[in-house]
Amino acid sequence: MDQENDQPVALEPVAMSALSVARRLMECGARADIVHQGSSLVAKGLGARHVDIRSGYASLCITVASGGETVTRMCEVGRIGVNHRMDHAVRSLARRVGKDLLTPDAIERELAGLDRSVPSHPLWLCALAAGIACASFGRLFGIDWVSFLPVAAAGALGQTTRHVLAARGTNPFVAAAIVAALASGLCGIASRHLGSATVNAAMIAAVLFLVPGVPALNAQSDIMEGHPTLGSARTVSVIMMLMFIATGVLVARTVLGVPA
């Protein structure tokens, strides 16, 4: 085994394949440890003896070494979201590299194929689930039954708008403010028209689907697991998102004249 590992390895494709896996994991919303583990599995499975990776919020850098040679490469990270199905599919691919003797070209082909093969829920179902979840949490926060349907409808419409804006490449923070103002405003109008006594709480409940829960947990985990730079960047992103959500709700309240 040691003799096989000492054979010369073309490190350029090894580094690029490992970076491709790391980038996919980052964009799916994985923690830093998961990103590092996935890229290390790929690099070592392809023959690298040593792997170092630096994970940033907007870029990744990897260094692989074997047989006295070292290669360092970087790549840009795209928009970071939350996609657990894709996350697990990429991690499964990374675990297979050493066992199935996949080549760098085969890894790239499989990564490209995951976009077509990994299933996703239809938009209408995601929107419906988001609306019902917002209304259910609203009940926990004390909204009355009169505002339940307005919250659910506004949340569903807001989630649909969020998907549309994301598909068009809208800045995520600006999109959050727009969606928050739309969902909160529509919920406020409908709840007031139906005679709800909890219009204020209903307007807040209608935007709960925008709260970045997974990024907030990842930020805490990254800091605790020894990745303070990425964790801090994610924390700032979470704070910015909450600020824009609050701005959207405030605009809706101001327009409707709803007291805080």
N, C-alpha and C positions, 0 to 999 in steps of 0.2 A: 504493500500500500504506500509506504513512504517513497519507494522508487517511482511509483506512478505519479505521486504528487510532485516529485522533483522534476518531472518532464516539463519542457517549456510550454507555457500557456499564453495564447494571444489575449493580453489583458484588456485591450480596447473594447472588444465586444462584451467581455465579462463585466466591465465597469458600466457600460451603457445599458446592458440588460438589468443589472442590479439597480441602476438609477431609475429605469422605467418602472420596475416593481415598486420602488420606494415612492416615486411620484404618484403612482396610482393609489397607494395606501394613504398618502397624505391628503390627496384630493377627496378620498372617501371619508375623511375625518378620523383616521386612526391615531392613536397615541404615538408618541415618539418611540417608545420601546418596541411597539409593533412594527413601525417603519424600519427601525434598525434591524430587528430580527428577520424580517422578510428579505431585506436587501442582502444581509449577511448569508442567509440560506442560499440565495441565488448565486452570489459570488463564490462562495465556498463549494457549492455544488458544481460549478463550472470550472473549478480547479484553482481558485485563488487560495493562497495560504494565509493571508492577512487582510483584514477589511476594517477600514475606519470610515465612518459616515458622520457628517455634520448636518443636522436638520434645522433649517430655518423656516420661517413662516412663508416666505416667497421663493425660496431656493433650496436646493439640496446639493451637497458636495460629498463625493465618495473617493476614497483612495484604496486601491487594491494592489497587492504585492504577491509575487511568486517568482522563485528562482533568481532572486537578486534584482528583479525588475519591478518598477513601481509606476502606476498610472493614476492620475487624479483627474476627475471629470466633474463638471457641475451641470445642473439643469434647473430650469424655472418651474415652479409649482403653479398650476392653474387655480381656478376658483375652488376653494375648499368647501365641501358640503358634508352631508351625512348620507352614506349609502352602505348599509351594513351587508347587504347581499353581495355587492361588488367587493367589499372589503374581504369577506370570507372567501370569495372565489379567488381573489388575488393571493391571499395567504395560502390557500390550498395549492395553487400553482407553484408558489415558492417552496412549499414542502416537497413537491414532486420532483423538483429539479435534480437533486442528488440521487433520488431513487430511480427515476425513469430515464436518466441520462439525456435530458433535453439539451439541445444546442441553443445558442443565443438567438439564432433565426427562428427556431421553433417557439421560443419564449415570446418573442415579439409577435409572432403570428397568433399565438394563443391569447395574448393580452388584447390584441386588436379584435379577436373573435368574442371576447367577453362582453363587449358592448352590444353585440347582437344576441348572445346566448343567455346572459343573465336577465331573468325576468324582472319586470317592474309592475307595480300596481297602476291601473288606469287613473288618469287625473281626477275623474269624477269621484272615484272611491276615496282617494287621498283627501279631496276637498270635503267630502261628506264626513269622513272620520275626523278631520280637523275641526269642523264646525261642531259636531256632537261633543268632542272632547272639550272644546272651549265652554260650551253650555253646561257640561257636567261639572267642570271645575268652577264655573260661575255659581252653580248651586251650592258648592262647598263654601264659596265666599259669601253667600247670603243673598244672591239675586232671587227675585220671586219667579213663580212659574210663568207669569205674563211675559217676562223678558227672555224666557228660555229659547223659544223659537227665533226671535230676532237675533240673539247671540249666535245660535247655530247657523242661521242663514248668512249673517255677516261674516262669521268665521270661514264658512265654505267659500263665499265669494272672495274673501281676502286671500285664501290659500290659492284659489284659481288665478287671481291677479298676480300673486307672487311668482307662480310658475311661469306665467306669460312674460313677466318682466325679466326673470332669470334667463329665459330662452333668448331674449333679445339682448342680453349682455348688459343690462342696467346695473349700475353700481349697487352692490347689496345693501349698503347703508341708506342710500337714497330710496331704493325700492322699499326698504322697511318702513321709512317715514311715510311714503305714499300709501302703502298698504294699510298701515296703522291708521292713518287719517281716514281712508275710505271705509275700512271695516268698522272702526269706532263711530264714525259719523253716521253711517247707515243704521247701525245698531241703536244709536241714540235716537234717531228720528223715529224708527219703528217702535222702540220701547216707549217713547213718550206718547206716540199716537195711540198705542194700545192701553195707556194708562198705568204703566209700570211705576212702582214706588221706589225702584232701585236702578234708575237710569244710569247713575254715576258708576256703580259697580258693573253694570252690564256692558258699558262702553269699554271698561278695562278688560273684562272677561273675553270680549270679542277679539282681542289681539294677543291672547296668550299663546297661540300657535307660533308666534314670532319669537318667543323667548328662546335664546340659544342655549338650551340645557346641555346638549352633548359637548359643544365647545367649552362650556364652563367647567364641566367635569374633566375634560381632557386637559384644560389649562392647569387645574389643581393637580391632576395625576402627573403631568410632565414636570412640574416644579418639585413635587415630592419624590419623583423617581430620578432626579438628577439632571433635568434638562431645563434649567431656569430661563434660558434665553427664549426658547420656543414657548414655554409656559407663560412667560411674561407677555410675549407678543399676542398669544391667544387671549390672555386676560384683557389686554387693551382692546382687542377686537370685540370681545364680549361687552365691555363697558361702552364702546362706541355704538354697538348695535342697540343696547338698552337706551342710550341717550336719543337715538333717532326714533326708536319706537315711542318713547315718551314725548318727543316733539310732535309726532304725528297725532297722538291722542290729545295733546294740548291744543293743537290747531283745530281738531274736531270739536273739542269742548268750547273753545273760544267762538267758533262759528255758530254753534248751537246755543251758546249762552248757558251751558251747564256748569254750575259751580263745582269747585274742586272739593 
